[in-house]
Amino acid sequence: MYEPVQGEAGTYVPDDGFLKGVYDLTRKYNCLLITDEVQAGLGRTGHLRAADHDLMQYGLKPDIICLGKALSGGMTPASGIVADRELMDCFAPGD
């Protein structure tokens, strides 16, 4: 689990290829790639997902995306996750 763009106490953008390296490690060790897009997701960086700045050029995507803040336009506290059906079927409402 990682933040593709860290936004606390400044803005920290990873070097090109860093997220691809993280993706490769998750495949090597058979674990999920989960991106925390709570602060930087939903177009705030110029792409729908902040991770797309690096991953899209390789045709890759995270397994799970955590969203918040921008999900409700900042008006109501809201959060959620986005994933393929195979993963979403592992969760029940309220998990």
C-alpha atoms as a printed R data frame, in Angstrom:
   type eleno elety resid chain resno       x       y       z
1  ATOM     1    CA   MET     A     1   0.000   0.000   0.000
2  ATOM     2    CA   TYR     A     2   1.414   3.350  -0.977
3  ATOM     3    CA   GLU     A     3   0.538   6.953  -1.802
4  ATOM     4    CA   PRO     A     4   1.526   7.684  -5.408
5  ATOM     5    CA   VAL     A     5   1.896  11.378  -4.525
6  ATOM     6    CA   GLN     A     6   2.504  12.301  -0.901
7  ATOM     7    CA   GLY     A     7   0.870  15.581   0.049
8  ATOM     8    CA   GLU     A     8   1.674  16.138   3.719
9  ATOM     9    CA   ALA     A     9   4.189  18.901   4.540
10 ATOM    10    CA   GLY     A    10   4.811  19.527   0.838
11 ATOM    11    CA   THR     A    11   4.297  17.523  -2.317
12 ATOM    12    CA   TYR     A    12   6.496  14.524  -2.974
13 ATOM    13    CA   VAL     A    13   6.312  12.900  -6.407
14 ATOM    14    CA   PRO     A    14   8.192   9.628  -6.952
15 ATOM    15    CA   ASP     A    15  10.831   9.309  -9.672
16 ATOM    16    CA   ASP     A    16   9.732   7.912 -13.039
17 ATOM    17    CA   GLY     A    17   9.595   4.125 -12.906
18 ATOM    18    CA   PHE     A    18   9.370   3.932  -9.098
19 ATOM    19    CA   LEU     A    19   5.728   2.810  -9.064
20 ATOM    20    CA   LYS     A    20   6.477   0.298 -11.830
21 ATOM    21    CA   GLY     A    21   9.147  -1.125  -9.523
22 ATOM    22    CA   VAL     A    22   6.610  -1.338  -6.682
23 ATOM    23    CA   TYR     A    23   4.178  -3.084  -9.060
24 ATOM    24    CA   ASP     A    24   6.864  -5.596 -10.070
25 ATOM    25    CA   LEU     A    25   7.584  -6.377  -6.401
26 ATOM    26    CA   THR     A    26   3.899  -7.055  -5.694
27 ATOM    27    CA   ARG     A    27   3.816  -9.542  -8.548
28 ATOM    28    CA   LYS     A    28   7.076 -11.179  -7.456
29 ATOM    29    CA   TYR     A    29   5.780 -11.680  -3.891
30 ATOM    30    CA   ASN     A    30   2.146 -12.373  -4.876
31 ATOM    31    CA   CYS     A    31   0.553  -9.492  -3.003
32 ATOM    32    CA   LEU     A    32  -1.884  -6.733  -3.888
33 ATOM    33    CA   LEU     A    33  -0.895  -3.296  -5.118
34 ATOM    34    CA   ILE     A    34  -3.073  -0.862  -3.155
35 ATOM    35    CA   THR     A    35  -2.863   2.857  -3.874
36 ATOM    36    CA   ASP     A    36  -3.945   5.486  -1.378
37 ATOM    37    CA   GLU     A    37  -5.477   8.172  -3.590
38 ATOM    38    CA   VAL     A    38  -7.376   9.876  -0.750
39 ATOM    39    CA   GLN     A    39  -5.610  13.220  -1.225
40 ATOM    40    CA   ALA     A    40  -4.334  13.095  -4.802
41 ATOM    41    CA   GLY     A    41  -6.966  11.069  -6.671
42 ATOM    42    CA   LEU     A    42  -9.902  11.936  -8.929
43 ATOM    43    CA   GLY     A    43  -8.065  14.303 -11.236
44 ATOM    44    CA   ARG     A    44  -6.190  16.409  -8.710
45 ATOM    45    CA   THR     A    45  -2.857  15.682 -10.423
46 ATOM    46    CA   GLY     A    46  -4.048  15.900 -14.034
47 ATOM    47    CA   HIS     A    47  -4.871  12.185 -14.339
48 ATOM    48    CA   LEU     A    48  -7.928  10.474 -12.891
49 ATOM    49    CA   ARG     A    49  -5.615   8.450 -10.656
50 ATOM    50    CA   ALA     A    50  -2.317   9.881  -9.400
51 ATOM    51    CA   ALA     A    51  -0.684   6.489  -9.950
52 ATOM    52    CA   ASP     A    52  -1.433   6.815 -13.682
53 ATOM    53    CA   HIS     A    53   1.423   9.293 -14.115
54 ATOM    54    CA   ASP     A    54   3.789   6.324 -13.819
55 ATOM    55    CA   LEU     A    55   1.763   3.123 -14.248
56 ATOM    56    CA   MET     A    56  -0.275   4.101 -17.326
57 ATOM    57    CA   GLN     A    57   2.803   4.256 -19.553
58 ATOM    58    CA   TYR     A    58   3.308   0.524 -18.839
59 ATOM    59    CA   GLY     A    59  -0.377  -0.407 -19.245
60 ATOM    60    CA   LEU     A    60  -0.610  -1.287 -15.531
61 ATOM    61    CA   LYS     A    61  -3.143  -0.468 -12.836
62 ATOM    62    CA   PRO     A    62  -3.378  -0.927  -9.061
63 ATOM    63    CA   ASP     A    63  -5.387  -3.851  -7.685
64 ATOM    64    CA   ILE     A    64  -7.241  -1.639  -5.178
65 ATOM    65    CA   ILE     A    65  -7.613   2.143  -5.107
66 ATOM    66    CA   CYS     A    66  -8.578   3.912  -1.868
67 ATOM    67    CA   LEU     A    67 -10.525   7.148  -2.454
68 ATOM    68    CA   GLY     A    68 -11.804   9.898  -0.190
69 ATOM    69    CA   LYS     A    69 -11.920  13.687   0.164
70 ATOM    70    CA   ALA     A    70 -12.639  14.525  -3.517
71 ATOM    71    CA   LEU     A    71 -15.228  11.722  -3.643
72 ATOM    72    CA   SER     A    72 -17.865  14.021  -2.167
73 ATOM    73    CA   GLY     A    73 -16.450  17.300  -3.416
74 ATOM    74    CA   GLY     A    74 -15.239  18.049   0.094
75 ATOM    75    CA   MET     A    75 -18.766  18.604   1.361
76 ATOM    76    CA   THR     A    76 -19.400  15.360   3.238
77 ATOM    77    CA   PRO     A    77 -16.881  12.913   4.703
78 ATOM    78    CA   ALA     A    78 -16.844   9.989   2.284
79 ATOM    79    CA   SER     A    79 -14.416   7.262   1.370
80 ATOM    80    CA   GLY     A    80 -14.408   4.038  -0.574
81 ATOM    81    CA   ILE     A    81 -12.359   1.561  -2.544
82 ATOM    82    CA   VAL     A    82 -12.349   0.623  -6.217
83 ATOM    83    CA   ALA     A    83 -11.230  -2.765  -7.522
84 ATOM    84    CA   ASP     A    84 -12.110  -5.427 -10.066
85 ATOM    85    CA   ARG     A    85 -15.132  -7.597  -9.280
86 ATOM    86    CA   GLU     A    86 -12.928 -10.548  -8.279
87 ATOM    87    CA   LEU     A    87 -11.506  -8.526  -5.373
88 ATOM    88    CA   MET     A    88 -14.690  -6.627  -4.556
89 ATOM    89    CA   ASP     A    89 -16.536  -9.933  -4.076
90 ATOM    90    CA   CYS     A    90 -14.220 -10.541  -1.072
91 ATOM    91    CA   PHE     A    91 -15.809  -7.610   0.784
92 ATOM    92    CA   ALA     A    92 -19.231  -7.074   2.322
93 ATOM    93    CA   PRO     A    93 -20.906  -3.709   3.036
94 ATOM    94    CA   GLY     A    94 -19.245  -2.141   6.060
95 ATOM    95    CA   ASP     A    95 -15.902  -3.949   5.722
